[in-house]
Amino acid sequence: MSEKNTNPRRDFLQKLSLGGLSLGTMAMSPIEEQLEYTTQKVNRSSAPSDLKITDMRIAEISGVVFRTPIVRIYTNQGIIGHGDVRDGAAKEYALFLKSRLIGQNPCNVERLFKIISQFGHHGRQGGGVSGVEMALWDIVGKAYNVPVYQLLGGKYRDRVRVYCDTTISQDPYEYAKRMQERLDKGYTCLLYTSFHPVRAYYCSNNTNSFIRDADACFLLIQ
């Protein structure tokens, strides 16, 4: 059996004494060397305080149901943040915010949000602001090498129940077929929209009509 294994206490004390000697020597060193030594094991994924936004571009995804503009924010350190302009809104809602972001530090999310939020609104008109904020948080998470949820207070759960939208059809049988296909894929929550595009507004003012449509559809998929 080796001496290291037979004398674990002696080995520990030897390392401790060497560590104390190193710390004592370091205390007499210049402050720059002390900082370099004490932070040598810090994960330096980037230099967040020196980050600057250099560009913002939009890529629109094709072949999907909704128009989906993806926001890409570029920085001077090669970190790129992504976000999406929500709910099929136009890319222009994000693009006209670009001039207010160039040269700014993306890590100052709250300050930048207050600058651009005045140009947003509810619904799709807020899609640009939402997409930009999402991309900013993406950059911050990458800069500090931590999940974004950790920056926002920590994680609550490991799994999140999601719902699936269903494209509109005037035929309740076709609509039921589409909903069944989504159930077969494992979705347990579906977004229901009225069968008839014109009736969608009418149903909002006629609860009984809306309920009859919904009942007919759900009876077909049971």
Secondary structure, DSSP 8 states (H G I E B T S, - for coil): --HHHH-HHHHHHHHHHHHHHHHHHHHTS-HHHHHHHHTTTS--S--GGG--EEEEEEEEE-SSSS-EEEEEEEETTS-EEEEE-GGG--THHHHTTGGGTTTS-TT-HHHHHHHHGGG--SGGGGHHHHHHHHHHHHHHHHHHTS-HHHHTT----S-----B-----S-HHHHHHHHHHHHHTT---B----SSTTHHHHHHT-HHHHHHHHHHHHHHT-
